[in-house]
Amino acid sequence: MSIHDIPLRTLSGEPSTLGSLGGKALLVVNVASKCGLTPQYTGLEKLQETYADKGFSVVGFPCNQFGGQEPGSAEEIATFCSTTYGVSFPLFEKIDVNGDDRHPLYAELTQAADADGAAGDIQWNFEKFLVSADGEVLARFRPQTTPEDETLVKAVEAALPR
C-alpha cells in the first residue's frame, strides 16, 4: 500500500487519503495549538501560500501526545488555526504519532531518517516529513527546524512536481 492510500479522516471527520491531494508534494506535520512551537503555523502557511499553485501542500495532523498541547475538539482546532494563523492547508483528525496506537501513516513516516540518520519516534510537535508527489518520503525535519529554514525550503522546491 502506498502512503497515498492509507485511510485518513479530515478534521471534519470525512474519509480521505493523502492521494486525495492530487499528486502534490506534501509537507506532513504533527501540529498542536498550545505549544511553544505553535508559531510555526505562520511559516507553514507561508509555504502553503508560496507553493500551493506549484503542486505543493502542507498537511497538518493535530496530536495531543506531547504535554497535552492539543486538547481541543476538532471544531476548536479548526477555529484556532483559521482565526489565529489563517491556516488554509488541509488539517486531518487528531491522531497518535507514537506508541501502541500510532496511526498507520506515522508507522510509515517514522521509518524515515532525519539528516543525522536517526529514524523512529516523533520527538515533539511540529516534526515535518517531505513526501514526493509519488508518495516517497524524501526528508525528515525535526521540530526545531522552522518552515523558513533554508534547507527545508530548498528541499520543498526540489520536490515540486515538474
C-alpha positions as CSV (number, residue, x, y, z in Angstrom):
1,M,0.0,0.0,0.0
2,S,1.3,3.4,-0.9
3,I,1.5,6.2,1.7
4,H,-1.1,7.9,-0.5
5,D,-3.6,5.1,0.1
6,I,-3.6,5.0,3.9
7,P,-7.1,5.7,5.2
8,L,-7.4,9.1,6.9
9,R,-10.1,11.3,8.2
10,T,-10.3,15.1,7.6
11,L,-10.6,17.3,10.7
12,S,-14.4,17.4,10.0
13,G,-14.5,13.6,10.1
14,E,-14.8,12.8,6.3
15,P,-12.9,9.8,5.0
16,S,-9.9,10.8,2.9
17,T,-6.3,9.9,1.9
18,L,-3.2,11.8,1.1
19,G,-3.8,10.7,-2.5
20,S,-6.9,12.9,-2.5
21,L,-4.5,15.9,-2.7
22,G,-3.9,15.2,-6.3
23,G,-0.3,14.2,-6.7
24,K,1.3,17.1,-4.9
25,A,4.5,17.2,-2.9
26,L,3.5,17.3,0.7
27,L,4.9,18.5,4.0
28,V,3.3,16.4,6.6
29,V,3.4,18.0,10.1
30,N,2.1,16.9,13.5
31,V,0.7,20.1,14.9
32,A,-0.5,21.5,18.3
33,S,-2.3,24.7,19.4
34,K,-0.7,25.2,22.8
35,C,2.9,24.5,22.1
36,G,5.9,26.8,22.2
37,L,6.4,25.8,18.6
38,T,2.8,26.7,17.6
39,P,4.0,30.0,15.9
40,Q,5.5,27.7,13.2
41,Y,1.9,27.8,11.8
42,T,2.9,31.2,10.4
43,G,5.8,29.8,8.4
44,L,3.8,26.7,7.4
45,E,1.0,28.9,6.0
46,K,3.6,31.0,4.1
47,L,5.0,27.8,2.5
48,Q,1.4,26.9,1.6
49,E,0.7,30.3,0.0
50,T,4.1,30.4,-1.8
51,Y,4.0,26.9,-3.3
52,A,0.3,25.7,-3.4
53,D,-0.1,26.7,-7.1
54,K,3.1,24.8,-8.0
55,G,1.9,21.3,-6.8
56,F,2.6,21.5,-3.1
57,S,0.6,21.4,0.2
58,V,1.3,21.4,3.9
59,V,-0.8,18.8,5.7
60,G,-1.4,19.1,9.4
61,F,-2.2,16.3,11.8
62,P,-3.1,17.5,15.3
63,C,-1.6,15.4,18.1
64,N,-2.1,15.6,21.8
65,Q,0.7,13.2,22.8
66,F,3.3,15.9,23.8
67,G,2.4,17.7,27.0
68,G,-1.3,17.6,26.3
69,Q,-0.7,20.6,24.0
70,E,-3.6,19.8,21.6
71,P,-6.5,19.2,24.0
72,G,-9.3,20.8,21.8
73,S,-12.1,19.3,19.8
74,A,-11.9,19.2,16.0
75,E,-14.1,22.4,15.9
76,E,-11.8,24.2,18.4
77,I,-8.7,23.2,16.5
78,A,-10.2,24.4,13.2
79,T,-11.3,27.7,14.7
80,F,-7.9,28.3,16.4
81,C,-6.0,27.6,13.2
82,S,-8.1,29.7,11.0
83,T,-8.6,32.7,13.2
84,T,-5.1,32.8,14.8
85,Y,-2.9,31.8,11.9
86,G,-5.2,32.0,8.8
87,V,-4.4,28.3,8.0
88,S,-5.6,27.4,4.6
89,F,-3.9,24.0,4.3
90,P,-5.7,20.7,5.0
91,L,-6.0,19.5,8.6
92,F,-6.8,16.0,9.4
93,E,-8.2,14.4,12.5
94,K,-6.3,14.3,15.8
95,I,-4.1,11.2,15.8
96,D,-1.4,9.4,17.8
97,V,2.1,9.6,16.1
98,N,3.9,7.4,18.7
99,G,3.1,4.4,20.8
100,D,0.8,1.4,20.6
101,D,-2.0,3.5,18.9
102,R,0.4,5.1,16.4
103,H,-1.6,5.9,13.2
104,P,-0.6,3.7,10.2
105,L,0.5,6.9,8.4
106,Y,3.1,7.6,11.1
107,A,4.1,4.0,11.3
108,E,5.3,4.5,7.7
109,L,6.7,8.1,8.2
110,T,8.7,7.3,11.3
111,Q,10.8,4.7,9.3
112,A,12.4,7.7,7.5
113,A,15.6,9.0,8.9
114,D,16.5,12.7,9.6
115,A,19.6,14.4,8.3
116,D,21.6,12.7,11.1
117,G,20.4,9.2,10.1
118,A,18.0,8.8,13.1
119,A,14.6,7.3,12.4
120,G,12.0,6.2,15.0
121,D,9.6,8.1,17.2
122,I,8.4,11.6,16.7
123,Q,10.3,13.9,19.2
124,W,7.7,16.6,19.7
125,N,5.1,18.7,18.0
126,F,5.9,20.2,14.5
127,E,8.1,17.4,13.2
128,K,8.0,17.5,9.4
129,F,8.1,15.0,6.6
130,L,8.5,16.0,3.0
131,V,6.7,13.5,0.7
132,S,7.1,13.5,-3.1
133,A,4.2,13.6,-5.4
134,D,4.5,9.8,-5.9
135,G,4.5,9.1,-2.2
136,E,8.2,8.7,-1.4
137,V,9.4,10.2,1.9
138,L,12.2,12.5,0.8
139,A,13.2,14.2,4.0
140,R,12.5,14.4,7.7
141,F,12.9,17.6,9.7
142,R,12.9,17.6,13.5
143,P,10.6,20.1,15.4
144,Q,13.3,22.8,15.9
145,T,13.7,23.1,12.1
146,T,11.4,26.0,11.2
147,P,9.4,26.2,8.0
148,E,11.6,29.2,7.0
149,D,14.8,27.1,7.3
150,E,16.8,27.3,4.1
151,T,17.4,23.6,3.9
152,L,13.7,22.8,4.3
153,V,12.7,25.5,1.7
154,K,15.2,24.2,-0.8
155,A,14.0,20.6,-0.2
156,V,10.4,21.7,-0.8
157,E,11.4,23.5,-4.0
158,A,13.3,20.4,-5.3
159,A,10.3,18.2,-4.5
160,L,7.8,20.2,-6.6
161,P,6.4,18.2,-9.5
162,R,8.0,19.1,-12.8
